[in-house]
Structure formats: structure tokens, C-alpha cells
């Protein structure tokens, strides 16, 4: 059995351009679906957060409008409760990447607040890319790429094919004109080759060891692609 590291945001809010603190956290589907994929295949999941804080699940990700109705919401609430690793995270600062066969970053707006500037996460990503460690990153999780800068000042994702939550999706979610910055813009600025798919539809980009997914609907396919790299 191999261990898969889930690097999860510890942020409970996302500060908007006007200083408003929007309640957020990690997006439920982006944890639940990959967790089921990996554990069903016999892998162990370990959750790490900055400081080892217990992560907040974005309450919007448990609402019927985001889960396909009342039954879907009930299933998602139950599924989140079943991910015991969320309640006992380890400190991201203490992670030894050699202990893990793969790394996965779920989204939610939380990574825009903390992982985007977290140097421990940045160093982990630099190491993962330099060693070709299977790495999956979904939705707003690619915000963590912004901190993945080498000693020479080069971002390890420059030139790599990636996707993530798009400007169009951010606008349709109601935050396009409220955010301090937009994820797609920043990924393009760092030199990544951003590949935008249809809003809210599954879109997964595979580039070597790196698997990125555009939105929550992409998390299942991204997990499957990452699982193939573990086979």
C-alpha cells in the first residue's frame, strides 16, 4: 500500500479586494471523490495543512445547488464526515516527501489565501516537480503553484501545460470583479501554458508527472489519471 499526501488549505476565509473576508475552506467534492478513488485502490491518504490546523470544509460545497439536489447534499455531508483524515491532519512543515508515492492538492477558495504564499508548500512542489513525483492539483489548488519558486527565482511550473479555475468560472461564481487577483491570470503570468476548457465541464490536463483539473467536476478524472501514475 502506498501513501498519497493530500495538501489541504487551512484557511477559513478568502480576503476580497474590498477587504471583505469571504468564508471558505476546501471544496468537499474535490476531497471526497479523490479520497474514495485512492482508498478504494488500496492506498492510504494522509492530510497535511499549514500548521496542522483542522481544515474547514467550504459550507457552500455542501449545499444542494452544488451537489445535485437535496439527496446529493445529504450524501456529500455524509461522505465528508467519513473522511477521518480531515480531522487529524499533520503539519505541512513536517512532511518528508520521500514517504509518499503521490501528492494531491484539492481546491476551494482557501488556497488563494494561504497556499499561494506558503513557502513550505512551495518547496514541496519544487521537490515534487524536480523528482517527477506524481502530482495532482485541482480547481483553485493551482494557486499553490505561485509559491513554487526555485532558489534561482524560477517558477517550476513555467512552461508546463496546466489548467485551473478559469476567469469565466470565477465571474460566473460571482467573484470575478471582487477578487484581489484571478487564478488564470496569475498562472499565465508565471509562464504556465494555461489550457481553458468549457466552464464547469470536466477538463484535465496531463503533462508528465503533473495532472491538473479545471474545476470540481474535473476532480474524479484527475484522481483517475493520478492513480494511473501510481500503477
PLY file of the C-alpha trace (Angstrom):
ply
format ascii 1.0
element vertex 231
property float x
property float y
property float z
element edge 230
property int vertex1
property int vertex2
end_header
0.00 0.00 0.00
1.32 3.43 -0.98
0.63 6.69 0.80
-0.88 9.69 -1.00
-0.41 13.12 0.54
-3.37 15.49 0.38
-2.14 19.07 0.88
-5.23 20.93 2.06
-5.82 24.61 2.76
-6.06 25.68 6.37
-7.76 28.98 5.51
-11.28 29.65 6.74
-11.76 32.81 4.73
-10.66 34.45 1.47
-9.95 38.16 1.63
-11.52 40.01 -1.29
-10.34 43.21 -2.94
-12.50 45.39 -0.67
-11.16 43.73 2.48
-14.23 41.55 2.99
-13.42 38.13 4.43
-15.46 35.59 2.48
-15.99 32.30 4.39
-14.35 29.44 2.52
-12.13 26.40 3.01
-11.63 23.25 0.96
-14.26 22.17 -1.59
-15.95 18.95 -0.45
-16.22 17.14 -3.79
-12.55 17.75 -4.52
-11.60 15.88 -1.34
-14.30 13.22 -1.20
-14.07 11.90 -4.76
-10.26 11.55 -4.96
-10.18 10.15 -1.42
-12.59 7.42 -2.46
-10.61 6.78 -5.65
-7.30 6.31 -3.85
-8.55 4.39 -0.82
-10.67 2.06 -2.95
-7.49 1.20 -4.85
-5.78 0.32 -1.57
-3.78 3.47 -0.98
-3.53 5.33 2.32
-4.39 9.04 2.39
-2.61 11.46 4.72
-3.85 15.05 5.02
-1.40 17.88 5.69
-2.27 21.52 6.34
-0.23 24.61 7.20
0.40 24.38 10.93
-1.56 21.13 11.16
-4.85 23.01 11.61
-8.06 21.05 11.08
-9.30 22.22 7.68
-12.61 23.95 7.18
-14.91 22.49 4.51
-16.49 25.27 2.46
-20.13 25.21 3.51
-21.27 26.14 0.01
-19.82 22.88 -1.28
-22.38 21.01 0.84
-25.43 22.88 -0.47
-27.98 21.26 -2.82
-27.23 23.72 -5.65
-23.64 22.46 -5.77
-24.30 18.79 -5.14
-27.18 17.99 -7.50
-30.08 18.46 -5.11
-31.11 17.56 -1.57
-30.15 13.89 -1.86
-26.76 14.82 -3.26
-26.22 17.30 -0.44
-27.05 14.66 2.16
-24.66 12.21 0.53
-21.89 14.80 0.41
-22.30 15.73 4.06
-22.12 12.04 4.98
-19.13 11.47 2.72
-17.18 14.39 4.18
-17.87 13.10 7.68
-16.40 9.78 6.58
-13.04 11.28 5.59
-11.46 10.85 9.00
-8.09 12.15 7.80
-9.55 15.67 7.62
-9.95 15.63 11.39
-6.37 14.60 12.13
-4.05 16.42 9.71
-0.30 16.52 10.07
1.78 19.68 9.85
2.75 20.56 6.29
6.02 21.83 7.73
6.93 18.30 8.89
6.24 16.46 5.63
9.00 14.27 4.20
8.06 13.85 0.56
10.01 10.58 0.35
7.27 9.00 2.47
4.64 9.49 -0.25
4.05 7.96 -3.66
1.98 10.90 -4.90
0.73 14.33 -3.88
-2.71 15.84 -4.42
-3.97 19.41 -3.88
-7.76 19.96 -3.76
-9.20 23.41 -4.20
-11.86 25.64 -2.75
-11.02 29.33 -2.48
-8.88 28.61 0.59
-5.61 28.03 -1.36
-5.96 31.55 -2.77
-5.49 32.81 0.79
-2.79 30.58 2.26
-1.14 28.08 -0.09
-0.50 30.74 -2.72
2.09 32.27 -0.39
3.09 29.25 1.72
6.82 28.65 1.37
6.64 25.11 2.80
4.12 24.15 0.17
6.20 25.93 -2.45
9.32 23.93 -1.56
7.31 20.70 -1.58
6.04 21.46 -5.09
9.53 22.32 -6.32
10.78 18.97 -5.00
7.83 17.07 -6.48
8.44 18.55 -9.90
12.21 18.03 -9.78
11.80 14.38 -8.80
8.86 13.63 -11.14
6.65 12.73 -8.19
3.05 12.16 -9.42
1.27 15.41 -8.60
-2.42 16.27 -8.94
-3.83 19.76 -8.45
-7.47 20.76 -8.96
-9.61 23.90 -9.30
-8.19 26.67 -7.04
-5.49 24.29 -5.81
-3.13 25.61 -8.55
-2.90 28.83 -6.54
-0.21 26.91 -4.64
1.89 26.96 -7.83
2.57 30.66 -7.27
4.87 29.83 -4.34
6.81 27.11 -6.20
9.90 29.20 -6.96
13.42 27.78 -7.05
16.50 29.25 -5.41
17.23 30.92 -8.72
13.88 32.68 -8.76
12.28 30.50 -11.45
8.82 29.02 -11.01
8.94 25.26 -11.65
5.59 25.39 -13.47
6.79 27.89 -16.06
6.35 26.30 -19.47
4.22 23.43 -18.16
0.75 22.71 -19.51
-1.81 23.31 -16.77
-5.42 24.17 -16.12
-7.34 25.51 -13.15
-10.40 27.56 -12.24
-10.90 29.97 -15.11
-11.68 33.69 -15.21
-15.03 32.83 -16.79
-15.92 30.45 -13.97
-14.81 32.96 -11.33
-17.04 35.60 -12.91
-19.98 33.20 -13.10
-19.39 32.26 -9.46
-19.80 35.93 -8.58
-16.20 36.74 -7.66
-14.70 37.88 -10.95
-14.87 41.57 -10.03
-14.37 41.03 -6.29
-11.15 39.02 -6.15
-7.79 40.66 -5.46
-6.43 38.59 -8.36
-7.65 35.87 -10.67
-6.04 32.45 -10.75
-5.95 32.04 -14.52
-4.24 35.42 -14.92
-1.57 34.61 -12.35
-0.82 31.19 -13.84
-0.35 32.77 -17.25
1.86 35.46 -15.73
4.18 32.88 -14.16
4.68 31.33 -17.59
2.43 28.27 -17.45
0.65 27.19 -20.62
-2.93 27.52 -19.41
-5.46 25.30 -21.18
-9.01 26.51 -20.68
-11.95 24.19 -21.18
-15.71 24.74 -21.18
-16.90 26.38 -17.98
-17.93 23.87 -15.28
-17.30 20.85 -17.53
-14.58 18.31 -16.75
-11.19 19.34 -18.12
-7.99 17.57 -17.10
-4.52 18.33 -18.44
-1.70 15.81 -18.09
1.89 16.98 -18.58
4.44 14.41 -17.48
4.12 13.83 -13.74
1.65 16.73 -13.42
-2.14 16.30 -13.53
-4.33 19.41 -13.24
-8.11 19.73 -13.21
-10.10 22.84 -14.03
-12.99 22.69 -11.57
-14.87 20.43 -9.11
-16.29 18.37 -11.98
-12.71 17.54 -13.00
-11.68 16.02 -9.67
-12.83 12.48 -10.49
-10.94 12.29 -13.78
-7.88 13.96 -12.24
-7.82 11.35 -9.49
-8.06 8.53 -12.02
-5.18 9.98 -14.04
-3.08 10.33 -10.88
-3.97 6.77 -9.88
-2.68 5.52 -13.26
0.68 7.08 -12.47
0.75 5.08 -9.23
0.08 1.79 -11.01
0 1
1 2
2 3
3 4
4 5
5 6
6 7
7 8
8 9
9 10
10 11
11 12
12 13
13 14
14 15
15 16
16 17
17 18
18 19
19 20
20 21
21 22
22 23
23 24
24 25
25 26
26 27
27 28
28 29
29 30
30 31
31 32
32 33
33 34
34 35
35 36
36 37
37 38
38 39
39 40
40 41
41 42
42 43
43 44
44 45
45 46
46 47
47 48
48 49
49 50
50 51
51 52
52 53
53 54
54 55
55 56
56 57
57 58
58 59
59 60
60 61
61 62
62 63
63 64
64 65
65 66
66 67
67 68
68 69
69 70
70 71
71 72
72 73
73 74
74 75
75 76
76 77
77 78
78 79
79 80
80 81
81 82
82 83
83 84
84 85
85 86
86 87
87 88
88 89
89 90
90 91
91 92
92 93
93 94
94 95
95 96
96 97
97 98
98 99
99 100
100 101
101 102
102 103
103 104
104 105
105 106
106 107
107 108
108 109
109 110
110 111
111 112
112 113
113 114
114 115
115 116
116 117
117 118
118 119
119 120
120 121
121 122
122 123
123 124
124 125
125 126
126 127
127 128
128 129
129 130
130 131
131 132
132 133
133 134
134 135
135 136
136 137
137 138
138 139
139 140
140 141
141 142
142 143
143 144
144 145
145 146
146 147
147 148
148 149
149 150
150 151
151 152
152 153
153 154
154 155
155 156
156 157
157 158
158 159
159 160
160 161
161 162
162 163
163 164
164 165
165 166
166 167
167 168
168 169
169 170
170 171
171 172
172 173
173 174
174 175
175 176
176 177
177 178
178 179
179 180
180 181
181 182
182 183
183 184
184 185
185 186
186 187
187 188
188 189
189 190
190 191
191 192
192 193
193 194
194 195
195 196
196 197
197 198
198 199
199 200
200 201
201 202
202 203
203 204
204 205
205 206
206 207
207 208
208 209
209 210
210 211
211 212
212 213
213 214
214 215
215 216
216 217
217 218
218 219
219 220
220 221
221 222
222 223
223 224
224 225
225 226
226 227
227 228
228 229
229 230
